[in-house]
Amino acid sequence: MSALLRRLGAWAITLWAVHLATFFLLRAARGGPFDEARSLPPEVEAQLRADFHLDEPLIQQYLRALGGALRGDFGPSLRYRDVRVTEILADALPVSIGLGLGALMIALLLGIPAGLAAASSRRGLGDSLVRAGSTLLLSVPNFVIAGIVIGWFSFGLGWFPPAGGVGWRAFVLPCLCLGLPTAAQLARLARSAALEVLDGEGPRAAQARGLSPSRVRSRHILKPALAPLLAFLGPTSAALLTGSLVIEQVFALPGLGAHFVQAALNRDYTLAVGITVTYTALLGLLTLLADWAMSRVDPRVEALSG
């Protein structure tokens, strides 16, 4: 329990540090939220700055923002009038989480079996295909994969909408584009981890006893190989669940990534801080979850509850 409390304390300090750095870095950048409204009379712009407390000293602005963040309120958006940041997050987060979960499922279903199969047929045809395929997927940018799948599945076969659709069909292609590179990384990690296990005595003894390759993989290879995969899946899951900037823009999905780009371009301070802190919170929680899962799989890893 003490280890868990220490990790949670470190997570809380990280959240505060990210909030602090994001707040002051955004204020230090050139430009402001009302730069586009240059035709406004000075008194109108001054009133707008007063409404959003931007006329206060910077330290006072930060203390106000920190107090709101501790209550789970990042304040009103500077771009979207009469809309609070928490409302935007509540609308965008489910979109990004749906996209991330779909991509994670594709990555797990394709990557881990492919990596284990490649390790089982070391230096064989299957191993060569998995290595070549994973290298190709990791080398091609997301937007190129998106263009290929849109041209094939949308314009060629007409199975899925190219962008801006509704329902589950609108998520198939973006999940595929986001999940394939992660599947390639998982395949490489699973292959390397499985090869290390295969060189041990357990799998060799099992093969000598006549166990089938599938039972050898499930009993003697999969569980020991899970530890490095779980370490990788912690931060990767957070990245997937908070969406991809490129994929959300290509497929016109109103997720966190699309809002973050607009917040940065429009100098929407409160929205940019809210999205950054949300991402950091998810990253920390999923990393903690991955560490806990590793402690259950590999006894050499210190349990969080220890």
PyMOL commands that set and color helices and strands:
alter all, ss='L'
color gray80, all
select helices_A, chain A and resi 2-28+42-51+58-70+85-120+125-139+142-156+169-198+201-208+213-241+245-250+256-265+269-297
alter helices_A, ss='H'
color red, helices_A
deselect
rebuild
show_as cartoon
